Each structure stands twice: as structure tokens, then as C-alpha cells.
Amino acid sequence: MASMAAIGVGVAVAAFLGRAGLLAIRRSRAVEFGGAMGKAYYKGGFEPRMTRREAALILQL
């Protein structure tokens, strides 16, 4: 009876860790391909001398 409980707990732990691993992989791929984390940075060219507009974009004001 105790071995059945141990098997059940093992299956539950494996399922939990598998799901956590899949979520981690999805989040890491989103960062690579410009997902939510990639949008935090200003993408575009800059002038030779920084303007007030560029400074505001960089500082997210």
C-alpha cells in the first residue's frame, strides 16, 4: 500500500516538474524572439547627438 502512495506522489511530482519545465522553455523562447520582455527596449536608430525625445524614450518617460 505504501508503494502505491509513493508511485502516486512520484507521478504527481513528475507532472508538476514537467509543466514547470515547459513553461520555462516557452518564456525563454519568448525572450529570444522579441516577446514581452524584448519590448522593454527602444528599437530604432539614434541621432549623432542625443535629443530630448531620445532621452525620454530611453528613460521611458
PDB file with one MODEL, atoms N, CA, C and O in Angstrom:
MODEL        1
ATOM      1  N   MET A   1       0.815  -1.186   0.000  1.00  0.00           N
ATOM      2  CA  MET A   1       0.000   0.000   0.000  1.00  0.00           C
ATOM      3  C   MET A   1       0.865   1.259   0.000  1.00  0.00           C
ATOM      4  O   MET A   1       0.546   2.243  -0.667  1.00  0.00           O
ATOM      5  N   ALA A   2       1.948   1.215   0.746  1.00  0.00           N
ATOM      6  CA  ALA A   2       2.835   2.371   0.811  1.00  0.00           C
ATOM      7  C   ALA A   2       3.526   2.600  -0.532  1.00  0.00           C
ATOM      8  O   ALA A   2       3.803   3.737  -0.913  1.00  0.00           O
ATOM      9  N   SER A   3       3.800   1.500  -1.246  1.00  0.00           N
ATOM     10  CA  SER A   3       4.455   1.664  -2.546  1.00  0.00           C
ATOM     11  C   SER A   3       3.517   2.329  -3.550  1.00  0.00           C
ATOM     12  O   SER A   3       3.975   3.086  -4.406  1.00  0.00           O
ATOM     13  N   MET A   4       2.227   2.065  -3.466  1.00  0.00           N
ATOM     14  CA  MET A   4       1.261   2.717  -4.359  1.00  0.00           C
ATOM     15  C   MET A   4       1.210   4.221  -4.086  1.00  0.00           C
ATOM     16  O   MET A   4       1.112   5.025  -5.013  1.00  0.00           O
ATOM     17  N   ALA A   5       1.278   4.588  -2.816  1.00  0.00           N
ATOM     18  CA  ALA A   5       1.290   6.005  -2.459  1.00  0.00           C
ATOM     19  C   ALA A   5       2.567   6.669  -2.964  1.00  0.00           C
ATOM     20  O   ALA A   5       2.526   7.798  -3.453  1.00  0.00           O
ATOM     21  N   ALA A   6       3.682   5.989  -2.851  1.00  0.00           N
ATOM     22  CA  ALA A   6       4.955   6.534  -3.328  1.00  0.00           C
ATOM     23  C   ALA A   6       4.930   6.710  -4.840  1.00  0.00           C
ATOM     24  O   ALA A   6       5.444   7.702  -5.358  1.00  0.00           O
ATOM     25  N   ILE A   7       4.343   5.765  -5.545  1.00  0.00           N
ATOM     26  CA  ILE A   7       4.225   5.874  -7.004  1.00  0.00           C
ATOM     27  C   ILE A   7       3.332   7.053  -7.368  1.00  0.00           C
ATOM     28  O   ILE A   7       3.641   7.806  -8.292  1.00  0.00           O
ATOM     29  N   GLY A   8       2.237   7.216  -6.655  1.00  0.00           N
ATOM     30  CA  GLY A   8       1.332   8.338  -6.910  1.00  0.00           C
ATOM     31  C   GLY A   8       2.001   9.680  -6.685  1.00  0.00           C
ATOM     32  O   GLY A   8       1.844  10.605  -7.482  1.00  0.00           O
ATOM     33  N   VAL A   9       2.746   9.780  -5.596  1.00  0.00           N
ATOM     34  CA  VAL A   9       3.471  11.021  -5.317  1.00  0.00           C
ATOM     35  C   VAL A   9       4.533  11.259  -6.386  1.00  0.00           C
ATOM     36  O   VAL A   9       4.733  12.397  -6.810  1.00  0.00           O
ATOM     37  N   GLY A  10       5.205  10.222  -6.821  1.00  0.00           N
ATOM     38  CA  GLY A  10       6.223  10.356  -7.862  1.00  0.00           C
ATOM     39  C   GLY A  10       5.641  10.844  -9.180  1.00  0.00           C
ATOM     40  O   GLY A  10       6.231  11.686  -9.857  1.00  0.00           O
ATOM     41  N   VAL A  11       4.472  10.305  -9.542  1.00  0.00           N
ATOM     42  CA  VAL A  11       3.816  10.741 -10.780  1.00  0.00           C
ATOM     43  C   VAL A  11       3.390  12.200 -10.667  1.00  0.00           C
ATOM     44  O   VAL A  11       3.536  12.965 -11.621  1.00  0.00           O
ATOM     45  N   ALA A  12       2.866  12.588  -9.514  1.00  0.00           N
ATOM     46  CA  ALA A  12       2.443  13.976  -9.316  1.00  0.00           C
ATOM     47  C   ALA A  12       3.629  14.934  -9.395  1.00  0.00           C
ATOM     48  O   ALA A  12       3.529  15.999 -10.004  1.00  0.00           O
ATOM     49  N   VAL A  13       4.733  14.561  -8.789  1.00  0.00           N
ATOM     50  CA  VAL A  13       5.936  15.400  -8.831  1.00  0.00           C
ATOM     51  C   VAL A  13       6.469  15.499 -10.256  1.00  0.00           C
ATOM     52  O   VAL A  13       6.874  16.576 -10.692  1.00  0.00           O
ATOM     53  N   ALA A  14       6.473  14.391 -10.979  1.00  0.00           N
ATOM     54  CA  ALA A  14       6.950  14.401 -12.366  1.00  0.00           C
ATOM     55  C   ALA A  14       6.073  15.296 -13.235  1.00  0.00           C
ATOM     56  O   ALA A  14       6.582  16.032 -14.081  1.00  0.00           O
ATOM     57  N   ALA A  15       4.765  15.239 -13.034  1.00  0.00           N
ATOM     58  CA  ALA A  15       3.853  16.084 -13.809  1.00  0.00           C
ATOM     59  C   ALA A  15       4.079  17.559 -13.487  1.00  0.00           C
ATOM     60  O   ALA A  15       4.106  18.398 -14.387  1.00  0.00           O
ATOM     61  N   PHE A  16       4.238  17.865 -12.220  1.00  0.00           N
ATOM     62  CA  PHE A  16       4.470  19.253 -11.813  1.00  0.00           C
ATOM     63  C   PHE A  16       5.769  19.792 -12.402  1.00  0.00           C
ATOM     64  O   PHE A  16       5.792  20.894 -12.951  1.00  0.00           O
ATOM     65  N   LEU A  17       6.841  19.029 -12.292  1.00  0.00           N
ATOM     66  CA  LEU A  17       8.130  19.477 -12.817  1.00  0.00           C
ATOM     67  C   LEU A  17       8.127  19.561 -14.343  1.00  0.00           C
ATOM     68  O   LEU A  17       8.762  20.444 -14.919  1.00  0.00           O
ATOM     69  N   GLY A  18       7.418  18.647 -14.995  1.00  0.00           N
ATOM     70  CA  GLY A  18       7.307  18.705 -16.448  1.00  0.00           C
ATOM     71  C   GLY A  18       6.590  19.955 -16.912  1.00  0.00           C
ATOM     72  O   GLY A  18       7.009  20.601 -17.872  1.00  0.00           O
ATOM     73  N   ARG A  19       5.508  20.296 -16.229  1.00  0.00           N
ATOM     74  CA  ARG A  19       4.760  21.507 -16.589  1.00  0.00           C
ATOM     75  C   ARG A  19       5.602  22.751 -16.330  1.00  0.00           C
ATOM     76  O   ARG A  19       5.617  23.672 -17.148  1.00  0.00           O
ATOM     77  N   ALA A  20       6.299  22.784 -15.204  1.00  0.00           N
ATOM     78  CA  ALA A  20       7.159  23.925 -14.895  1.00  0.00           C
ATOM     79  C   ALA A  20       8.271  24.068 -15.936  1.00  0.00           C
ATOM     80  O   ALA A  20       8.624  25.183 -16.320  1.00  0.00           O
ATOM     81  N   GLY A  21       8.813  22.955 -16.388  1.00  0.00           N
ATOM     82  CA  GLY A  21       9.845  22.995 -17.417  1.00  0.00           C
ATOM     83  C   GLY A  21       9.326  23.518 -18.741  1.00  0.00           C
ATOM     84  O   GLY A  21       9.995  24.308 -19.407  1.00  0.00           O
ATOM     85  N   LEU A  22       8.130  23.079 -19.129  1.00  0.00           N
ATOM     86  CA  LEU A  22       7.541  23.569 -20.377  1.00  0.00           C
ATOM     87  C   LEU A  22       7.268  25.066 -20.319  1.00  0.00           C
ATOM     88  O   LEU A  22       7.504  25.776 -21.297  1.00  0.00           O
ATOM     89  N   LEU A  23       6.780  25.547 -19.197  1.00  0.00           N
ATOM     90  CA  LEU A  23       6.539  26.985 -19.055  1.00  0.00           C
ATOM     91  C   LEU A  23       7.846  27.768 -19.124  1.00  0.00           C
ATOM     92  O   LEU A  23       7.892  28.843 -19.722  1.00  0.00           O
ATOM     93  N   ALA A  24       8.892  27.246 -18.526  1.00  0.00           N
ATOM     94  CA  ALA A  24      10.191  27.921 -18.569  1.00  0.00           C
ATOM     95  C   ALA A  24      10.728  27.986 -19.994  1.00  0.00           C
ATOM     96  O   ALA A  24      11.300  28.999 -20.398  1.00  0.00           O
ATOM     97  N   ILE A  25      10.550  26.918 -20.751  1.00  0.00           N
ATOM     98  CA  ILE A  25      11.004  26.906 -22.145  1.00  0.00           C
ATOM     99  C   ILE A  25      10.228  27.923 -22.967  1.00  0.00           C
ATOM    100  O   ILE A  25      10.812  28.644 -23.776  1.00  0.00           O
ATOM    101  N   ARG A  26       8.923  27.987 -22.768  1.00  0.00           N
ATOM    102  CA  ARG A  26       8.115  28.960 -23.513  1.00  0.00           C
ATOM    103  C   ARG A  26       8.538  30.386 -23.194  1.00  0.00           C
ATOM    104  O   ARG A  26       8.623  31.225 -24.090  1.00  0.00           O
ATOM    105  N   ARG A  27       8.802  30.661 -21.932  1.00  0.00           N
ATOM    106  CA  ARG A  27       9.219  32.014 -21.548  1.00  0.00           C
ATOM    107  C   ARG A  27      10.579  32.356 -22.126  1.00  0.00           C
ATOM    108  O   ARG A  27      10.793  33.491 -22.553  1.00  0.00           O
ATOM    109  N   SER A  28      11.495  31.414 -22.152  1.00  0.00           N
ATOM    110  CA  SER A  28      12.820  31.703 -22.692  1.00  0.00           C
ATOM    111  C   SER A  28      12.764  31.919 -24.198  1.00  0.00           C
ATOM    112  O   SER A  28      13.503  32.749 -24.726  1.00  0.00           O
ATOM    113  N   ARG A  29      11.915  31.201 -24.887  1.00  0.00           N
ATOM    114  CA  ARG A  29      11.765  31.404 -26.337  1.00  0.00           C
ATOM    115  C   ARG A  29      11.116  32.743 -26.632  1.00  0.00           C
ATOM    116  O   ARG A  29      11.451  33.376 -27.632  1.00  0.00           O
ATOM    117  N   ALA A  30      10.193  33.192 -25.786  1.00  0.00           N
ATOM    118  CA  ALA A  30       9.557  34.492 -25.986  1.00  0.00           C
ATOM    119  C   ALA A  30      10.583  35.608 -25.878  1.00  0.00           C
ATOM    120  O   ALA A  30      10.498  36.595 -26.609  1.00  0.00           O
ATOM    121  N   VAL A  31      11.537  35.472 -24.991  1.00  0.00           N
ATOM    122  CA  VAL A  31      12.581  36.480 -24.839  1.00  0.00           C
ATOM    123  C   VAL A  31      13.476  36.488 -26.066  1.00  0.00           C
ATOM    124  O   VAL A  31      13.852  37.559 -26.544  1.00  0.00           O
ATOM    125  N   GLU A  32      13.826  35.319 -26.586  1.00  0.00           N
ATOM    126  CA  GLU A  32      14.701  35.225 -27.758  1.00  0.00           C
ATOM    127  C   GLU A  32      14.077  35.893 -28.978  1.00  0.00           C
ATOM    128  O   GLU A  32      14.765  36.581 -29.731  1.00  0.00           O
ATOM    129  N   PHE A  33      12.798  35.695 -29.170  1.00  0.00           N
ATOM    130  CA  PHE A  33      12.148  36.160 -30.385  1.00  0.00           C
ATOM    131  C   PHE A  33      11.418  37.477 -30.196  1.00  0.00           C
ATOM    132  O   PHE A  33      10.512  37.791 -30.967  1.00  0.00           O
ATOM    133  N   GLY A  34      11.790  38.253 -29.190  1.00  0.00           N
ATOM    134  CA  GLY A  34      11.198  39.572 -29.024  1.00  0.00           C
ATOM    135  C   GLY A  34       9.811  39.532 -28.430  1.00  0.00           C
ATOM    136  O   GLY A  34       8.935  40.279 -28.866  1.00  0.00           O
ATOM    137  N   GLY A  35       9.592  38.703 -27.471  1.00  0.00           N
ATOM    138  CA  GLY A  35       8.298  38.618 -26.810  1.00  0.00           C
ATOM    139  C   GLY A  35       8.082  39.793 -25.880  1.00  0.00           C
ATOM    140  O   GLY A  35       8.570  40.892 -26.144  1.00  0.00           O
ATOM    141  N   ALA A  36       7.374  39.580 -24.822  1.00  0.00           N
ATOM    142  CA  ALA A  36       7.040  40.642 -23.886  1.00  0.00           C
ATOM    143  C   ALA A  36       8.289  41.271 -23.281  1.00  0.00           C
ATOM    144  O   ALA A  36       8.331  42.483 -23.072  1.00  0.00           O
ATOM    145  N   MET A  37       9.286  40.475 -23.004  1.00  0.00           N
ATOM    146  CA  MET A  37      10.496  41.023 -22.401  1.00  0.00           C
ATOM    147  C   MET A  37      11.284  41.850 -23.415  1.00  0.00           C
ATOM    148  O   MET A  37      11.920  42.833 -23.036  1.00  0.00           O
ATOM    149  N   GLY A  38      11.256  41.484 -24.670  1.00  0.00           N
ATOM    150  CA  GLY A  38      12.007  42.201 -25.684  1.00  0.00           C
ATOM    151  C   GLY A  38      11.438  43.567 -26.004  1.00  0.00           C
ATOM    152  O   GLY A  38      12.145  44.407 -26.560  1.00  0.00           O
ATOM    153  N   LYS A  39      10.178  43.814 -25.670  1.00  0.00           N
ATOM    154  CA  LYS A  39       9.544  45.090 -25.971  1.00  0.00           C
ATOM    155  C   LYS A  39       9.933  46.180 -24.989  1.00  0.00           C
ATOM    156  O   LYS A  39       9.544  47.334 -25.169  1.00  0.00           O
ATOM    157  N   ALA A  40      10.682  45.848 -23.969  1.00  0.00           N
ATOM    158  CA  ALA A  40      11.069  46.829 -22.965  1.00  0.00           C
ATOM    159  C   ALA A  40      12.143  47.780 -23.486  1.00  0.00           C
ATOM    160  O   ALA A  40      12.403  48.808 -22.860  1.00  0.00           O
ATOM    161  N   TYR A  41      12.763  47.467 -24.599  1.00  0.00           N
ATOM    162  CA  TYR A  41      13.847  48.277 -25.114  1.00  0.00           C
ATOM    163  C   TYR A  41      13.405  49.035 -26.360  1.00  0.00           C
ATOM    164  O   TYR A  41      12.640  48.522 -27.176  1.00  0.00           O
ATOM    165  N   TYR A  42      13.898  50.265 -26.493  1.00  0.00           N
ATOM    166  CA  TYR A  42      13.608  51.080 -27.666  1.00  0.00           C
ATOM    167  C   TYR A  42      14.381  50.544 -28.854  1.00  0.00           C
ATOM    168  O   TYR A  42      15.604  50.408 -28.807  1.00  0.00           O
ATOM    169  N   LYS A  43      13.658  50.243 -29.914  1.00  0.00           N
ATOM    170  CA  LYS A  43      14.300  49.731 -31.118  1.00  0.00           C
ATOM    171  C   LYS A  43      14.239  50.818 -32.183  1.00  0.00           C
ATOM    172  O   LYS A  43      13.160  51.224 -32.614  1.00  0.00           O
ATOM    173  N   GLY A  44      15.359  51.260 -32.580  1.00  0.00           N
ATOM    174  CA  GLY A  44      15.406  52.283 -33.605  1.00  0.00           C
ATOM    175  C   GLY A  44      16.766  52.955 -33.592  1.00  0.00           C
ATOM    176  O   GLY A  44      17.575  52.763 -32.685  1.00  0.00           O
ATOM    177  N   GLY A  45      16.989  53.746 -34.624  1.00  0.00           N
ATOM    178  CA  GLY A  45      18.261  54.439 -34.716  1.00  0.00           C
ATOM    179  C   GLY A  45      18.306  55.663 -33.822  1.00  0.00           C
ATOM    180  O   GLY A  45      17.275  56.147 -33.356  1.00  0.00           O
ATOM    181  N   PHE A  46      19.492  56.149 -33.592  1.00  0.00           N
ATOM    182  CA  PHE A  46      19.678  57.340 -32.782  1.00  0.00           C
ATOM    183  C   PHE A  46      20.392  58.397 -33.605  1.00  0.00           C
ATOM    184  O   PHE A  46      21.138  58.086 -34.533  1.00  0.00           O
ATOM    185  N   GLU A  47      20.153  59.640 -33.251  1.00  0.00           N
ATOM    186  CA  GLU A  47      20.833  60.759 -33.897  1.00  0.00           C
ATOM    187  C   GLU A  47      22.274  60.819 -33.382  1.00  0.00           C
ATOM    188  O   GLU A  47      22.579  60.265 -32.325  1.00  0.00           O
ATOM    189  N   PRO A  48      23.164  61.492 -34.129  1.00  0.00           N
ATOM    190  CA  PRO A  48      24.547  61.612 -33.647  1.00  0.00           C
ATOM    191  C   PRO A  48      24.625  62.304 -32.280  1.00  0.00           C
ATOM    192  O   PRO A  48      25.465  61.954 -31.451  1.00  0.00           O
ATOM    193  N   ARG A  49      23.756  63.280 -32.052  1.00  0.00           N
ATOM    194  CA  ARG A  49      23.691  63.953 -30.746  1.00  0.00           C
ATOM    195  C   ARG A  49      22.330  63.633 -30.145  1.00  0.00           C
ATOM    196  O   ARG A  49      21.307  63.760 -30.817  1.00  0.00           O
ATOM    197  N   MET A  50      22.313  63.220 -28.881  1.00  0.00           N
ATOM    198  CA  MET A  50      21.066  62.794 -28.248  1.00  0.00           C
ATOM    199  C   MET A  50      20.114  63.977 -28.081  1.00  0.00           C
ATOM    200  O   MET A  50      20.501  65.045 -27.607  1.00  0.00           O
ATOM    201  N   THR A  51      18.873  63.764 -28.476  1.00  0.00           N
ATOM    202  CA  THR A  51      17.837  64.781 -28.324  1.00  0.00           C
ATOM    203  C   THR A  51      17.019  64.483 -27.073  1.00  0.00           C
ATOM    204  O   THR A  51      17.158  63.425 -26.460  1.00  0.00           O
ATOM    205  N   ARG A  52      16.161  65.439 -26.705  1.00  0.00           N
ATOM    206  CA  ARG A  52      15.285  65.226 -25.544  1.00  0.00           C
ATOM    207  C   ARG A  52      14.338  64.056 -25.797  1.00  0.00           C
ATOM    208  O   ARG A  52      14.028  63.295 -24.880  1.00  0.00           O
ATOM    209  N   ARG A  53      13.884  63.916 -27.026  1.00  0.00           N
ATOM    210  CA  ARG A  53      12.963  62.824 -27.364  1.00  0.00           C
ATOM    211  C   ARG A  53      13.633  61.470 -27.164  1.00  0.00           C
ATOM    212  O   ARG A  53      13.047  60.561 -26.578  1.00  0.00           O
ATOM    213  N   GLU A  54      14.851  61.342 -27.649  1.00  0.00           N
ATOM    214  CA  GLU A  54      15.578  60.083 -27.478  1.00  0.00           C
ATOM    215  C   GLU A  54      15.841  59.776 -26.008  1.00  0.00           C
ATOM    216  O   GLU A  54      15.735  58.628 -25.579  1.00  0.00           O
ATOM    217  N   ALA A  55      16.181  60.801 -25.245  1.00  0.00           N
ATOM    218  CA  ALA A  55      16.413  60.590 -23.814  1.00  0.00           C
ATOM    219  C   ALA A  55      15.136  60.113 -23.127  1.00  0.00           C
ATOM    220  O   ALA A  55      15.180  59.231 -22.270  1.00  0.00           O
ATOM    221  N   ALA A  56      14.002  60.696 -23.505  1.00  0.00           N
ATOM    222  CA  ALA A  56      12.727  60.278 -22.917  1.00  0.00           C
ATOM    223  C   ALA A  56      12.390  58.845 -23.304  1.00  0.00           C
ATOM    224  O   ALA A  56      11.863  58.093 -22.485  1.00  0.00           O
ATOM    225  N   LEU A  57      12.689  58.455 -24.547  1.00  0.00           N
ATOM    226  CA  LEU A  57      12.432  57.079 -24.970  1.00  0.00           C
ATOM    227  C   LEU A  57      13.298  56.092 -24.197  1.00  0.00           C
ATOM    228  O   LEU A  57      12.825  55.028 -23.796  1.00  0.00           O
ATOM    229  N   ILE A  58      14.541  56.436 -23.993  1.00  0.00           N
ATOM    230  CA  ILE A  58      15.448  55.536 -23.284  1.00  0.00           C
ATOM    231  C   ILE A  58      15.040  55.404 -21.820  1.00  0.00           C
ATOM    232  O   ILE A  58      15.056  54.309 -21.259  1.00  0.00           O
ATOM    233  N   LEU A  59      14.675  56.525 -21.208  1.00  0.00           N
ATOM    234  CA  LEU A  59      14.299  56.516 -19.791  1.00  0.00           C
ATOM    235  C   LEU A  59      12.845  56.121 -19.575  1.00  0.00           C
ATOM    236  O   LEU A  59      12.395  56.016 -18.434  1.00  0.00           O
ATOM    237  N   GLN A  60      12.117  55.906 -20.647  1.00  0.00           N
ATOM    238  CA  GLN A  60      10.703  55.515 -20.616  1.00  0.00           C
ATOM    239  C   GLN A  60       9.864  56.534 -19.860  1.00  0.00           C
ATOM    240  O   GLN A  60       9.064  56.173 -18.998  1.00  0.00           O
ATOM    241  N   LEU A  61      10.050  57.803 -20.186  1.00  0.00           N
ATOM    242  CA  LEU A  61       9.263  58.879 -19.571  1.00  0.00           C
ATOM    243  C   LEU A  61       8.093  59.245 -20.443  1.00  0.00           C
ATOM    244  O   LEU A  61       7.315  60.132 -20.091  1.00  0.00           O
TER     245      LEU A  61
ENDMDL
END
